[in-house]
Amino acid sequence: MILNPKHRRQMRQVTVQKIDQVTPRVRRIVLGGEPLVGFNTPRPGAHIKLLFGVDPNDPVDPKKMRSQMRTYTPRHFNSETHELTVEFVLHGSGLASTWAAQAQVGETITVAGPGGGMDIPDAAVMVMLVDESAMPAAGILLESLPANCSPIVICEVEDVHEQRSLSSKIGVQPTWLFRKEQSAEPGLLLEKYLPNVLVGIEDLDDVFWWIACEANAMRRMRSHLLNQQGVSKDRLVSRGYWKLDTSNHPDHDYGES
Ligand SMILES: Cc1cc2nc3c(=O)[nH]c(=O)nc-3n(C[C@H](O)[C@H](O)[C@H](O)COP(=O)(O)OP(=O)(O)OC[C@H]3O[C@@H](n4cnc5c(N)ncnc54)[C@H](O)[C@@H]3O)c2cc1C
């Protein structure tokens, strides 16, 4: 395991152990190996960095490294077997998506992190508005909620074949929205559905909002909640997990600017 002096990240070269095609557009890949000994159990909302085509033992130009790096959710870490599970959306293009679509058991990849994460808010209701890329993180959040918090989960996916359980531990029935049948651009159906969620809420002060999806749609929903509905900034976390027509969108887009 190498500590990159510039980034202070622990770089671990891990091996693909198992691959499951969960839905036509989602592959679950289990990564393992000795370097994952000591990997910290991630907090809800945490991320890892995956580096493609980078050998952690080689000196790497930081600029090149950044272009080879993508952000993913450590969906599950088994601290006994040192296995890390990541769920990849196969969206058609891009370094990470292409790698995941073609990955084979036995090949290696470099992992850095985990980092980030959030404290679970004290709220009676947690509304999650997510697309496929944020379903792994939504699953972790659901598993972390206290018993007195009721989740409302809205998932926008490509089509009916992308419906899947968010958690094997928590029985939540999300509302599913299907882009393909309406030829909708990513995030639009979440945005259109937002008034339906608001109608069902008695007191906005009871609610914490977690929005994670395409960055433009996230901004529009964030703006609506803050500026039209008067939601307080400290009752909302919004994240652009990716951005339309943009490769390698930064991992820290909270829609604040
Ligand atoms: C904190 C955090 C956690 C994340 N966790 C996950 C996760 O667990 N699983 C996961 O699949 N993604 C996750 N993402 C999103 C992932 O980082 C991006 O989708 C990333 O762009 C994928 O890299 P790529 O190399 O495949 O595509 P890029 O090279 O970044 O982009 C290539 C093209 O694909 C488009 N694109 C990128 N992502 C998508 C998408 N999801 N759907 C449709 N088009 C897309 C871009 O607009 C661009 O045109 C997370 C992002 C963040 C910030």
PDBQT file of the ligand as one rigid body, heavy atoms in Angstrom, charges set to zero:
ROOT
HETATM    1  C1  LIG A 301     -19.869  10.832  -3.825  1.00  0.00    +0.000 C 
HETATM    2  C2  LIG A 301     -20.166  10.092  -5.125  1.00  0.00    +0.000 A 
HETATM    3  C3  LIG A 301     -20.478   8.743  -5.110  1.00  0.00    +0.000 A 
HETATM    4  C4  LIG A 301     -20.775   8.057  -6.309  1.00  0.00    +0.000 A 
HETATM    5  N1  LIG A 301     -21.105   6.734  -6.259  1.00  0.00    +0.000 NA
HETATM    6  C5  LIG A 301     -21.393   6.054  -7.399  1.00  0.00    +0.000 A 
HETATM    7  C6  LIG A 301     -21.703   4.652  -7.373  1.00  0.00    +0.000 A 
HETATM    8  O1  LIG A 301     -21.664   4.008  -6.325  1.00  0.00    +0.000 OA
HETATM    9  N2  LIG A 301     -22.022   4.060  -8.547  1.00  0.00    +0.000 N 
HETATM   10  C7  LIG A 301     -22.041   4.737  -9.749  1.00  0.00    +0.000 A 
HETATM   11  O2  LIG A 301     -22.321   4.131 -10.789  1.00  0.00    +0.000 OA
HETATM   12  N3  LIG A 301     -21.730   6.058  -9.800  1.00  0.00    +0.000 NA
HETATM   13  C8  LIG A 301     -21.393   6.720  -8.663  1.00  0.00    +0.000 A 
HETATM   14  N4  LIG A 301     -21.066   8.053  -8.719  1.00  0.00    +0.000 N 
HETATM   15  C9  LIG A 301     -21.112   8.719 -10.022  1.00  0.00    +0.000 C 
HETATM   16  C10 LIG A 301     -19.832   8.487 -10.849  1.00  0.00    +0.000 C 
HETATM   17  O3  LIG A 301     -18.718   9.053 -10.167  1.00  0.00    +0.000 OA
HETATM   18  C11 LIG A 301     -20.005   9.185 -12.219  1.00  0.00    +0.000 C 
HETATM   19  O4  LIG A 301     -21.081   8.621 -12.915  1.00  0.00    +0.000 OA
HETATM   20  C12 LIG A 301     -18.752   9.152 -13.070  1.00  0.00    +0.000 C 
HETATM   21  O5  LIG A 301     -18.884  10.176 -14.028  1.00  0.00    +0.000 OA
HETATM   22  C13 LIG A 301     -18.524   7.827 -13.801  1.00  0.00    +0.000 C 
HETATM   23  O6  LIG A 301     -17.312   7.920 -14.513  1.00  0.00    +0.000 OA
HETATM   24  P1  LIG A 301     -17.141   7.387 -16.020  1.00  0.00    +0.000 P 
HETATM   25  O7  LIG A 301     -15.681   7.313 -16.263  1.00  0.00    +0.000 OA
HETATM   26  O8  LIG A 301     -17.956   6.154 -16.219  1.00  0.00    +0.000 OA
HETATM   27  O9  LIG A 301     -17.775   8.534 -16.913  1.00  0.00    +0.000 OA
HETATM   28  P2  LIG A 301     -17.148   9.990 -17.216  1.00  0.00    +0.000 P 
HETATM   29  O10 LIG A 301     -15.884   9.878 -17.988  1.00  0.00    +0.000 OA
HETATM   30  O11 LIG A 301     -17.091  10.791 -15.954  1.00  0.00    +0.000 OA
HETATM   31  O12 LIG A 301     -18.284  10.605 -18.164  1.00  0.00    +0.000 OA
HETATM   32  C14 LIG A 301     -18.437  10.185 -19.535  1.00  0.00    +0.000 C 
HETATM   33  C15 LIG A 301     -19.832  10.560 -20.040  1.00  0.00    +0.000 C 
HETATM   34  O13 LIG A 301     -20.802   9.784 -19.343  1.00  0.00    +0.000 OA
HETATM   35  C16 LIG A 301     -21.789  10.610 -18.736  1.00  0.00    +0.000 C 
HETATM   36  N5  LIG A 301     -22.163   9.978 -17.438  1.00  0.00    +0.000 N 
HETATM   37  C17 LIG A 301     -21.393   9.872 -16.315  1.00  0.00    +0.000 A 
HETATM   38  N6  LIG A 301     -22.060   9.224 -15.340  1.00  0.00    +0.000 NA
HETATM   39  C18 LIG A 301     -23.284   8.911 -15.858  1.00  0.00    +0.000 A 
HETATM   40  C19 LIG A 301     -24.421   8.247 -15.332  1.00  0.00    +0.000 A 
HETATM   41  N7  LIG A 301     -24.473   7.743 -14.071  1.00  0.00    +0.000 N 
HETATM   42  N8  LIG A 301     -25.501   8.093 -16.143  1.00  0.00    +0.000 NA
HETATM   43  C20 LIG A 301     -25.501   8.589 -17.423  1.00  0.00    +0.000 A 
HETATM   44  N9  LIG A 301     -24.445   9.227 -17.973  1.00  0.00    +0.000 NA
HETATM   45  C21 LIG A 301     -23.354   9.385 -17.195  1.00  0.00    +0.000 A 
HETATM   46  C22 LIG A 301     -21.126  11.982 -18.580  1.00  0.00    +0.000 C 
HETATM   47  O14 LIG A 301     -22.100  13.022 -18.614  1.00  0.00    +0.000 OA
HETATM   48  C23 LIG A 301     -20.194  12.029 -19.776  1.00  0.00    +0.000 C 
HETATM   49  O15 LIG A 301     -20.883  12.509 -20.907  1.00  0.00    +0.000 OA
HETATM   50  C24 LIG A 301     -20.748   8.757  -7.545  1.00  0.00    +0.000 A 
HETATM   51  C25 LIG A 301     -20.405  10.123  -7.558  1.00  0.00    +0.000 A 
HETATM   52  C26 LIG A 301     -20.129  10.792  -6.374  1.00  0.00    +0.000 A 
HETATM   53  C27 LIG A 301     -19.769  12.268  -6.415  1.00  0.00    +0.000 C 
ENDROOT
TORSDOF 0
